[in-house]
Amino acid sequence: MLQKMNTSQILVDSFGRVHTNLRISVTDRCNIRCFYCMPHEDAPFKPRRELLTFEEIERFVRVAAALGVRKLRITGGEPLVRHELPKLVAKLAAVPGIDDLAMTTNGMLLAQQAAALKQAGLQRLNISLDTMREETFERIARRRGLDQVLAGIAEAQVQGFRRIRLNAVAIRGITEDEIVPLAEFARQHNMELRFIEFMPLDGEQRWQEDLVLPGEEIRARLEAEFGPLTPAERPDPSQPAVDYRFPDGSLIGFINPVSQPFCSDCNRLRITAEGQVRNCLFSTAEWDARAILRGGGSDDDLAAVIRACVAAKKPGHGIDEPGFLRPQRAMFQIGGQTTM
C-alpha cells in the first residue's frame, strides 16, 4: 500500500512542472472515423483482453491520486463505446483526492448515457463538434451522425451538466466556413467553444503544416463578425486554451499546439487503454503499468513507474522544432485531445 502523500512524492518533472492532471483512455475503438484521428478502414484495435479492466484503472488512479493527481479526464477512442462506462465513473468519483472528473466524447451515444453518467458522478463534458453541417460532418467523420451529436448535447444540458465545452478541430480548406456558425451555436446555448489546431496525430499520417488553420486566423474571423475579443482571466495557468471574451461576455478559447505551443505550463500525463503511461501526446516512449498491475507488482512499483514517466518529460512536444519525430501511434491509440 502506497504511503500517504508528502511533498517529496508529488509529481514534479525536471523543469519544475507539477503534474496533477491525468488523461485515462478506456478504449481505442470509436463509432466514427475522423480523419484527424483514425484511419478510414482497418484500424488496428487492441484485443479487448489487453485493455485495462475497471478495477485496474481504479487502482492506478488511487496510486496517482496519492502522488498529487487531482483531475481526471476519461477519453478514447470514443469512451462511450466501452461497455458499462458509468460503473467506472462511479469508481473514479469515489477515489480520495480526486476533485474533478471530466470526459471527452464525440457525443454520438451521449443522449442514451448522459443521465447515467451524471448520476455516477461525472462532473464535466467536452463534446467534439467540428461543424454544423451534415455534409462537412461526413467529410470529416466519414460517417453520418451530426443529428446524434446535437441530440447528445441537448440531453447533457437537460441532465444538468453545466460545464459543457465544445471542441472544434480547425482544418484549412474544410472548416473556415464553420467558424461563425459554431460560435453562434455555442453562444445561443451558453456553452464555451474551443478551436483546436489540427495536430500530426492522424491515423493515416497525412498531416501537413499547410492544413493547420491557426488560432489567430480564427480569432480574426470571429472579430470581423462579432467585434473585438478581449483576453479573459486564466484561473488555471496549466490550461491548454487561451481564452477570450466576446463583447457580450461569453467565452471563446483557442488551443494552438502548432502555432503557439503551451508546453511550459503542462501538468498532464496519460495512460492508454492498454495501460501504457505517457508524459506527452507526442512522446515516443511509454512506461508499462499493465505489467505491474497484472504481474503482482505493488502500489509502490506503480508509483515508481509514474514518477519515472514524469521525470523523463521533455521541455516541449517539438512540433515547431527541426527534426521533429511524429509518434507512430495515432490519436485514437494514445487517448484523446489536449483539452481541459
Buried (B, 14 or more C-beta within 10 A) or exposed (E): EBEEBEEEBBBBBEEEBEBBBBBBBBBBBBBBBBBBBBBEEEBEBBEEEEBBEBEBBBBBBBBBBBBBBBBBBBBBBBBBBBEEBBEBBBBBBEBEBBEBBBBBBBBBBBBEBBBBBBEBBBBBBBBBBBBBEEEBBBBBBBBEBBEBBBBBBBBBBEBEBEEBBBBBBBBBEBBBEBBBEBBBBBBEBEBBBBBBBBBBBBBEEEBEEEBBBBBEBBBEBBBEEBEEBEEBEEEEEBBBBBBBBBEEEBBBBBBBBBBBBBBEEBBBBBBBBBBBBBBBBBBEBBBEBBEBBEEEBEBEBBBBBBBEBBEBBBEBBBBBEEEEEBBEBBBBBBBBBBBB
